[in-house]
């Protein structure tokens, strides 16, 4: 392993290389109407209302492939979608359909306002293009040893608690933002730290040297169809 970025154990599904087809019924129709020019709150018989109704269905029923494996719906991506489309409205709302239509138009799609397979794969391609792609081996001065309390496994050995400094800073900012969001209930009483019972916003994988990774390969030659990672941009 040349360089591992910190991988945070969250409920979000990690995005991977995607290809696939849409397998839902013929009820969905694209429309040439400019949904982004229509006011919100129209009924389901209008183009924007129909798009919102279709999104309400597809967010849990859209069939697509992730790494060759069947997936159902895109509800897990709701927060990321809202950020990309610059909207905080419910995916089943007219406003979300309007925001999506504007994005589709900018991206060269028919502005249907419906998040179908073509739009979903395009959106994921945008996310993939923004991923960190620097696979240069981390140098000693770029690494720090994170405290055991930051790890999902607090008994993790010290040599396996090394993390890249900039990535660790980003992780701590994410945790601080989660604590500040009182609606999540993650803060420990009034202290600015995670509650002792909190286990999801923890680090589960950190830097591994090439020597350590080769050791893993020797010990586990048949580590599954995907094999052991050599250069994974976590």
Legacy VTK file of the C-alpha trace (Angstrom):
# vtk DataFile Version 3.0
C-alpha trace
ASCII
DATASET POLYDATA
POINTS 234 float
0.000 0.000 0.000
1.544 3.281 -1.074
-0.888 5.646 0.539
-4.239 5.293 2.244
-6.400 8.281 2.902
-8.540 8.124 6.001
-11.658 6.094 5.374
-14.582 7.119 7.581
-17.196 4.530 8.556
-20.449 6.182 7.639
-23.803 5.066 6.413
-23.090 6.467 3.000
-22.247 4.066 0.176
-18.801 4.775 -1.345
-19.025 5.745 -4.971
-17.183 3.464 -7.413
-16.850 2.970 -11.134
-20.387 2.642 -12.405
-22.101 1.267 -15.468
-25.529 -0.175 -15.947
-29.035 0.122 -17.297
-32.377 1.279 -15.981
-34.938 -1.464 -15.461
-38.103 0.325 -14.504
-41.425 0.355 -16.323
-42.459 2.518 -19.188
-44.361 4.977 -16.993
-41.573 7.586 -17.012
-41.620 10.158 -19.795
-39.211 12.902 -20.618
-40.638 16.288 -21.467
-39.301 19.176 -23.462
-40.968 21.711 -21.127
-38.618 24.010 -19.274
-39.400 22.916 -15.758
-36.989 25.404 -14.277
-39.232 28.223 -15.553
-42.326 26.853 -13.863
-43.390 27.832 -10.333
-43.201 25.301 -7.526
-46.281 23.685 -6.047
-48.030 22.666 -9.248
-50.138 19.540 -9.191
-49.039 16.137 -10.452
-50.738 16.700 -13.819
-48.190 19.405 -14.704
-44.740 18.524 -16.078
-42.955 19.599 -12.901
-45.507 17.834 -10.711
-45.173 14.669 -12.775
-41.369 14.876 -12.475
-41.607 15.224 -8.695
-43.956 12.247 -8.528
-41.559 10.193 -10.636
-38.599 11.161 -8.432
-40.559 10.069 -5.358
-40.789 6.632 -6.957
-37.284 6.363 -8.380
-35.462 7.413 -5.223
-36.277 3.993 -3.753
-37.047 1.925 -6.857
-34.545 2.874 -9.571
-32.589 -0.239 -10.544
-28.969 0.314 -11.492
-25.517 -1.231 -11.066
-22.729 -0.358 -8.670
-19.457 -2.164 -9.315
-21.400 -4.784 -11.231
-23.836 -5.328 -8.360
-27.550 -4.443 -8.544
-28.626 -1.391 -6.567
-32.076 -0.038 -5.825
-32.883 3.634 -5.517
-30.694 6.692 -4.971
-32.032 7.857 -1.600
-28.624 7.328 0.030
-27.264 10.096 -2.172
-29.930 12.659 -1.214
-27.572 14.926 0.749
-24.910 14.875 -1.972
-27.520 15.480 -4.648
-28.850 18.484 -2.785
-25.365 19.925 -2.537
-24.674 19.413 -6.237
-28.036 20.866 -7.284
-27.869 23.665 -4.707
-31.155 22.778 -3.062
-32.175 21.534 0.365
-35.661 20.543 -0.679
-37.068 17.035 -0.512
-36.213 14.876 -3.563
-39.942 14.367 -4.120
-40.686 18.092 -4.267
-41.320 20.370 -7.229
-38.363 22.509 -6.154
-35.981 19.549 -6.360
-37.299 18.694 -9.838
-36.757 22.306 -10.912
-33.187 22.326 -9.545
-32.443 19.061 -11.311
-33.906 20.383 -14.566
-31.571 23.372 -14.416
-28.597 21.079 -13.855
-29.687 18.764 -16.672
-29.938 21.700 -19.056
-26.440 22.901 -18.155
-25.138 19.348 -18.632
-26.653 18.876 -22.072
-29.593 16.692 -21.018
-33.245 17.232 -21.757
-34.414 19.185 -18.669
-36.986 16.631 -17.592
-36.441 17.130 -13.860
-36.471 13.340 -13.442
-33.466 11.659 -11.845
-33.306 8.631 -14.126
-30.343 6.350 -14.790
-28.722 8.605 -17.399
-28.712 11.614 -15.078
-27.622 9.541 -12.084
-24.607 8.096 -13.900
-23.663 11.553 -15.164
-23.871 12.963 -11.641
-21.751 10.138 -10.244
-19.203 10.735 -12.999
-18.950 14.332 -11.765
-18.381 13.112 -8.213
-15.780 10.620 -9.392
-13.917 13.319 -11.302
-13.603 15.307 -8.063
-12.084 12.468 -6.069
-8.543 12.695 -4.785
-6.242 11.080 -7.302
-2.829 11.790 -5.810
-1.287 8.364 -5.250
2.178 9.597 -4.371
3.469 7.637 -1.358
3.062 9.660 1.835
6.332 10.846 3.331
7.056 10.617 7.083
6.665 14.373 7.570
3.162 14.178 6.067
1.964 11.645 8.632
0.781 12.010 12.200
-0.316 9.406 14.742
-3.988 9.911 15.557
-5.227 9.142 19.092
-6.856 5.760 19.603
-10.136 7.491 20.525
-10.540 8.535 16.874
-10.630 4.928 15.696
-13.513 2.494 15.475
-11.162 -0.020 17.103
-9.602 1.809 20.078
-7.157 -1.074 20.553
-5.605 -0.474 17.132
-1.802 -0.618 17.276
0.041 2.694 17.211
1.831 1.887 13.949
-1.595 1.411 12.331
-2.879 4.770 13.527
-0.822 6.899 11.161
-2.853 9.241 8.992
-1.997 11.846 6.386
-2.039 15.268 8.052
-4.308 17.139 5.607
-6.797 14.275 5.468
-6.883 14.090 9.255
-7.542 17.841 9.457
-10.481 17.408 7.080
-11.795 14.530 9.192
-11.678 16.619 12.382
-13.529 19.448 10.649
-16.221 16.992 9.599
-16.577 15.708 13.168
-16.732 19.262 14.532
-19.490 20.135 12.056
-21.447 17.043 13.096
-21.121 17.948 16.782
-22.234 21.522 16.078
-25.375 20.225 14.380
-27.518 19.775 17.489
-30.212 17.955 15.521
-27.878 14.970 15.199
-27.494 14.560 18.956
-23.828 13.569 18.711
-22.363 15.930 21.311
-21.280 14.593 24.694
-23.319 16.681 27.159
-21.989 20.224 26.672
-18.495 19.268 25.667
-17.316 19.774 22.112
-16.543 16.124 21.576
-18.346 13.033 20.381
-20.472 11.160 22.856
-18.690 8.072 24.246
-21.297 5.841 22.622
-20.778 7.355 19.174
-19.117 4.814 16.896
-19.955 5.758 13.339
-17.831 8.874 12.796
-14.656 6.919 13.439
-11.600 6.009 11.392
-11.459 2.369 10.362
-8.552 2.401 7.912
-5.425 4.515 7.845
-1.968 4.653 6.267
-0.309 1.362 5.495
3.250 1.124 4.304
4.133 -0.912 1.232
5.879 -3.387 3.504
2.783 -3.854 5.647
0.583 -4.291 2.601
2.906 -6.895 1.146
2.752 -8.709 4.474
-1.033 -8.782 4.218
-0.800 -10.195 0.708
1.453 -12.988 1.850
-0.820 -13.828 4.777
-4.052 -13.577 2.782
-3.358 -14.541 -0.841
-7.039 -15.232 -1.537
-8.641 -12.119 -0.106
-11.742 -12.272 -2.276
-12.448 -11.490 -5.881
-11.421 -7.833 -5.464
-8.078 -8.774 -3.922
-6.126 -6.565 -1.541
-5.749 -2.951 -2.540
-2.320 -1.727 -3.567
-3.019 1.911 -4.345
-6.462 2.842 -3.092
-7.481 6.557 -2.990
-9.367 6.376 0.290
LINES 1 235
234 0 1 2 3 4 5 6 7 8 9 10 11 12 13 14 15 16 17 18 19 20 21 22 23 24 25 26 27 28 29 30 31 32 33 34 35 36 37 38 39 40 41 42 43 44 45 46 47 48 49 50 51 52 53 54 55 56 57 58 59 60 61 62 63 64 65 66 67 68 69 70 71 72 73 74 75 76 77 78 79 80 81 82 83 84 85 86 87 88 89 90 91 92 93 94 95 96 97 98 99 100 101 102 103 104 105 106 107 108 109 110 111 112 113 114 115 116 117 118 119 120 121 122 123 124 125 126 127 128 129 130 131 132 133 134 135 136 137 138 139 140 141 142 143 144 145 146 147 148 149 150 151 152 153 154 155 156 157 158 159 160 161 162 163 164 165 166 167 168 169 170 171 172 173 174 175 176 177 178 179 180 181 182 183 184 185 186 187 188 189 190 191 192 193 194 195 196 197 198 199 200 201 202 203 204 205 206 207 208 209 210 211 212 213 214 215 216 217 218 219 220 221 222 223 224 225 226 227 228 229 230 231 232 233
